[in-house]
């Protein structure tokens, strides 16, 4: 959610200080929550800045450069693993426990594609067995 502008915060507090409306009325007029408005008033009374706080950046990425290099090495050595197997291998080598979705995002970042279906040889075996099943069911 986007932070409320400094101008809006100041106008709301100044309007309240005029003494004609309650906190609830001011929060409805300016379409801000009552708890936010009370927080603005407290800051104003304590002579603190009403400007919004800067974004702190959130959590650090689970897979850093070093871990990404390890994952790339694993992927180049074993290009037929599933994402779960990549995750297990990464945990074994580096100690970083990453979910399947995190591994998938890291693989995209590395521009490494994975084999998504069985080899042609296996496909032919499966197709032959399906044909046999169909023939048996017809008889």
C-alpha positions as CSV (number, residue, x, y, z in Angstrom):
1,X,0.0,0.0,0.0
2,X,1.3,3.5,-0.9
3,X,2.1,5.8,2.0
4,X,-0.1,8.8,2.5
5,X,1.4,12.1,1.4
6,X,2.9,14.6,3.8
7,X,0.5,17.3,2.6
8,X,-2.6,15.1,3.4
9,X,-1.2,14.3,6.9
10,X,-0.6,18.0,7.6
11,X,-4.1,19.1,6.3
12,X,-5.8,16.4,8.4
13,X,-4.0,17.4,11.6
14,X,-4.5,21.2,11.0
15,X,-8.2,20.6,10.3
16,X,-8.6,18.7,13.6
17,X,-6.7,21.5,15.4
18,X,-9.4,24.0,14.3
19,X,-11.6,22.1,16.8
20,X,-14.8,21.8,14.6
21,X,-14.7,18.0,14.0
22,X,-13.9,14.8,15.9
23,X,-11.0,12.4,15.1
24,X,-13.5,10.0,13.5
25,X,-15.0,12.7,11.3
26,X,-11.6,13.9,10.1
27,X,-10.5,10.3,9.3
28,X,-13.7,9.8,7.2
29,X,-13.3,13.2,5.4
30,X,-9.7,12.5,4.5
31,X,-10.3,8.7,3.9
32,X,-7.6,7.5,6.3
33,X,-8.0,5.0,9.1
34,X,-8.6,6.3,12.6
35,X,-5.5,4.6,14.0
36,X,-3.3,6.2,11.3
37,X,-4.9,9.6,12.1
38,X,-4.2,9.1,15.9
39,X,-0.6,8.2,15.1
40,X,-0.3,11.5,13.1
41,X,-1.7,13.5,15.9
42,X,0.7,11.9,18.4
43,X,3.6,12.7,16.2
44,X,2.4,16.2,15.7
45,X,2.0,16.8,19.5
46,X,5.5,15.3,20.1
47,X,6.9,17.7,17.5
48,X,8.0,14.7,15.3
49,X,8.0,14.7,11.6
50,X,4.8,13.7,9.9
51,X,6.6,12.5,6.7
52,X,6.2,8.8,5.9
53,X,9.0,6.4,6.9
54,X,11.3,5.1,4.2
55,X,10.9,1.5,3.1
56,X,13.5,-0.7,4.8
57,X,13.8,-3.2,2.0
58,X,12.1,-6.3,3.4
59,X,13.8,-9.7,4.0
60,X,17.2,-10.5,2.5
61,X,17.1,-12.9,-0.5
62,X,17.5,-16.6,0.5
63,X,19.8,-17.3,-2.4
64,X,22.7,-15.0,-2.6
65,X,25.5,-14.8,-5.2
66,X,27.5,-17.7,-3.7
67,X,24.5,-19.9,-3.4
68,X,23.5,-19.1,-6.9
69,X,26.9,-20.1,-8.2
70,X,26.6,-23.4,-6.3
71,X,23.1,-24.0,-7.8
72,X,24.5,-23.3,-11.3
73,X,27.3,-25.8,-10.8
74,X,24.8,-28.4,-9.6
75,X,22.5,-27.7,-12.6
76,X,25.3,-28.0,-15.1
77,X,26.6,-31.2,-13.6
78,X,23.1,-32.8,-13.2
79,X,20.7,-31.3,-15.7
80,X,18.0,-33.9,-15.4
81,X,17.1,-33.4,-11.7
82,X,13.7,-32.2,-10.6
83,X,13.4,-28.9,-8.7
84,X,12.9,-30.9,-5.4
85,X,16.2,-32.8,-6.1
86,X,18.0,-29.5,-6.8
87,X,16.7,-28.2,-3.5
88,X,17.9,-31.2,-1.7
89,X,21.3,-31.1,-3.4
90,X,21.7,-27.4,-2.6
91,X,20.8,-28.0,1.1
92,X,23.4,-30.9,1.2
93,X,26.2,-28.8,-0.3
94,X,25.6,-25.3,1.0
95,X,23.2,-25.8,3.9
96,X,20.7,-23.4,2.4
97,X,17.1,-24.8,2.6
98,X,15.2,-23.4,-0.4
99,X,11.7,-24.3,-1.5
100,X,10.9,-25.5,-5.0
101,X,9.5,-22.1,-6.0
102,X,12.7,-20.4,-4.9
103,X,14.8,-22.9,-6.8
104,X,12.6,-22.3,-9.9
105,X,13.1,-18.5,-9.7
106,X,16.9,-19.0,-9.2
107,X,17.0,-21.2,-12.3
108,X,15.2,-18.5,-14.3
109,X,17.6,-15.9,-13.1
110,X,20.5,-18.2,-14.3
111,X,18.7,-18.7,-17.6
112,X,18.9,-22.5,-17.1
113,X,16.2,-24.5,-18.7
114,X,15.3,-28.0,-17.5
115,X,14.2,-31.0,-19.3
116,X,10.5,-31.0,-18.8
117,X,9.4,-34.3,-20.2
118,X,10.8,-37.8,-20.4
119,X,13.3,-38.7,-23.1
120,X,12.0,-39.8,-26.5
121,X,13.0,-43.4,-25.8
122,X,10.7,-43.5,-22.7
123,X,7.9,-41.8,-24.7
124,X,8.1,-44.6,-27.3
125,X,7.9,-47.3,-24.6
126,X,4.9,-45.6,-23.0
127,X,3.1,-45.2,-26.4
128,X,3.7,-48.9,-27.2
129,X,2.3,-49.9,-23.8
130,X,-0.8,-47.7,-24.3
131,X,-1.4,-49.2,-27.8
132,X,-1.2,-52.7,-26.2
133,X,-3.7,-51.7,-23.5
134,X,-6.1,-50.4,-26.2
135,X,-5.7,-53.6,-28.2
136,X,-6.3,-55.7,-25.2
137,X,-9.4,-53.7,-24.1
138,X,-10.9,-54.0,-27.7
139,X,-10.6,-57.8,-27.6
